[in-house]
Amino acid sequence: RNNEPFRMRGEAPELSKQVTSVIEGYERRVMDGERLRILVRAARDITYSDNHHELEQVHLEVFPEKGEKPDQISAHRAIYLPDERDSKKARVWFTGDVNIVTRDALVAKTEQMAYDHATEMAETSALITFTRENVSGHSTGAVVDAKNKRLDLRKDVEIIVQPEAQTAHAAKPTSRSRPVTIRAARGFFDHATMHLSFTGGAIAEQERDVMSGEQLSATLNERKRVQKIEARGTSYLRSMNEGRGAEVHAADMDFFFDADQRLQKATATRDVRARSLDADSQMELMGANSLEVDFLAQNERSLLKEMRAGGRSVLALSAPQSRANDPRAANKRLTADAVKLIWHTTTGNDLEKAEATGNAELVVDPVLKNATADRKTLTAPQFVCEFYEKGNLAREFVASGGESKAVIDPLQPTEERAQRIITSQKMTAIFVRETQDIERLDAQGDAKFNEKDRNGRAQNASYTAADETVRLRGGEPTVWDSRARTKAIELDSDTRTDISYGRGKTSTTYYSQEQTNGATPFQNMKSPVYIVSDRAEFRHVTGVGVYTGNARA
């Protein structure tokens, strides 16, 4: 049998090599009055002249000042060095299959450990694994503070917080419960306050959900489940449930969990950015000072439900990826003082609704910048957008809360193609599902239209992009330019051909007979001319008007 004494490199001080005794089946009890403080058992004990002991198959129990449950350490071998000033205290260096069980239920395993009885602290630089009720993990190097119930994890840290303690008698976790795994360069666990903190870059995962930051701190509730995680510095959230995938970047973030350890809410501050993942039309939210993200607990999952952005924010919705090569495809950009996004939660996927309030602006920009392409800009106090059942594809935007305005700008203006403006009290933009360009603009309440010299007015107006026609309805539809003014029950103004069509009780007032180019047989060239008919066609460029059906001047 090899009896050469071992040495724990870099740990124990310089010790005597002079053996004074060897005992098989060793046991030592250190008493404080009648109270047992330290119990040491070993298969073999070698005592040296400086009173230190080298032990084999050692088991150490250290009892607290109050209470009967000790801290326990066992190992293949150990060096036991009594304190020079107080023989009731000692330092011990363990090596080989070191097992630690503390009085507050921490179970740890490592290959080497140094223990100081005076401070009740154990330290290792080796890999250590540990479990305390439902919290488990590992790190390279650690300090176990048994007295203060603290665990300092030095390197390559991983901690798993199970929803229930992993014991034979523990209740089976509910289907709603899922573990949270946290990894970091360094970690700290304070069992007394139920607080975990991590530095050096940390990431928390719950199945496909990810939360990270330069620093993380987690608080456990009375059931020792994760209640809150705080991320500081380069914070990040990724939620990957199918049809609701999204990520958030910010300087700082806080994550809140429900009683079943499901993600319930997240808040982000400073340098906030968010975007959707895997949707046909990618959503990106920028510029917000703060962001609140709500989740809906559904069985074991936390489904993305809502985002609320504070501060002037920009919501960008890209042209559909499924129509990347379609010349009619368009991008959208919505800007407002506050933006709220709501996801489908019962039927459908991706965005269900978007609300923008405060100086809201919607820009619809075609992907292909050709001679027939228009940029549409809508402004209003607020917008509400309804989406199709999947893909972040807009169905309609409703502008309300005061005067709404639509400006249609040709990307390549010409004499024939100029800016068109529509205003009203309320306006609805209807979108083509496949391309996400505006199909129709419906203006309700005191609707007005302008293009160069031409103007229109009615109770309601509708602009269709396919034929570039404005249809005036309700009230007393009227169109006019520098030559004449036309009224009818229905008026359609074709902005592509510069022709207006009137139907029903059509009447035109030429401001003078000169404006008719002598087409009427009146002597006074300065007097206005009135023409009425059932229908009329007025050509604004040439000034020609064609009147049919009971026409008279």
Secondary structure, DSSP 8 states (H G I E B T S, - for coil): --------TTTS------EEEEEEEEEEEEEETTEEEEEEEEEEEEEETTS-EEEEEEEEEE--SSSS--EEEEEEEEEEEE-SS-TT-EEEEEEEEEEEE-TTSEEEEEEEEEEETTTTEEEEEEEEEEEETTEEEEEEEEEEETTTTEEEE-SSEEEEE-SS--STTS----TT---EEEEEEEEEEETTTTEEEEEEEEEEEETTEEEEESEEEEEE-TTS-EEEEEEEEEEEEEE--TT--EEEEEEEEEEEE-TTS-EEEEEEESS-EEEESS-SS-EEEES-SEEEEEEEEETTEEEEEEEEEEEEEEEEE---GGGTT-TT-EEEEEEEEEEEEEE-SSSS-SEEEEEEEEEEEEEEEESS--TT-EEEEEEEEEEEEEE-SSTT-EEEEEEESS-EEEEEEESS--SSS--EEEEESEEEEEE-TTT-SEEEEEEEEEEEEEETTEEEEEEEEEEETTTTEEEEESS--EEE-SSEEEE-SEEEEETTTTEEEEEEEEEEEESSGGGGTT-S--S-TTS-EEEEEEEEEEETTTTEEEEESS-B-
